[in-house]
Amino acid sequence: MESALYSNIKYLKTPPSWEDCFYQIYKLKEFKNLQTFLDDEVEKYVPELNIFPPPNLLYNSFNKCDFGNLKVCILGQDPYHSYGQAMGLSFSVPFKCKIPPSLKNIYKELKNDINMETPNHGDLTTWATQGVLLLNTSLTVREHCANSHSKYWKKITDTIIKYISDNKKNVIFMLWGRHARLKSYLIDINKHTILECGHPSPLSVRHYSGCKHFSKTNFILDSWGLHTINWNSLNSVGFEGAPLPANKKGNYTVTFN
């Protein structure tokens, strides 16, 4: 089973641009505790239950978002815990997967905010490659058991957020929901911008709808002289993420109120 590979997560490939960050992580005693916990999880539950995402996607958010190009961080909480959904990017699912409720609400906000056509898939990879770090505060989860690994990842992902704050400038952090907002103390607001609102889950979407974080983000990036994010790039891919011909690519207009 793939989950057995979680016994050596220190040796999973990480991109060169994140090497210094992970060097600091691997020295933490909490990382050793995490590895011991994952070993126990595999021994107790695999193969009856899986660990998500698959090991080759554990560091997907870092592999897809180069540290030097990082401009936006959208902070999630827990990987999706049903089979075939988690892909190592917060809120994202593989191309063929049914779009989860939280992501549907994100798409509704995009429609209302920047009049973006709703994508027919849930793969957010094209955001990540533009400099959007889609980071969950827990990078693994046991199948059907939400938040089952969260406390073991807390120090690890807190270190990542603090590393970004200390070693970058002009990053926009989107903190959606109470869990994400609790991480604000890790971020230097003299160097970065925090956008806060409710979580897009159906349970709290009334505190998310109307946040206009997508247009606000591009307004701020433009004011900093940085390239804006083409949120509509999701509509520029076809079956299984293959690029569409140029004449089929959508466009959008950023508005800011």
Salt bridges, closest charged atoms under 4 A:
GLU30 OE2 - LYS29 NZ 3.18
GLU41 OE1 - ARG142 NE 2.86
GLU41 OE1 - HIS149 NE2 2.69
GLU143 OE2 - HIS144 NE2 3.47
ASP158 OD2 - LYS154 NZ 2.89
ASP158 OD1 - LYS183 NZ 2.71
ASP166 OD2 - LYS162 NZ 2.79
GLU240 OE2 - LYS96 NZ 3.14
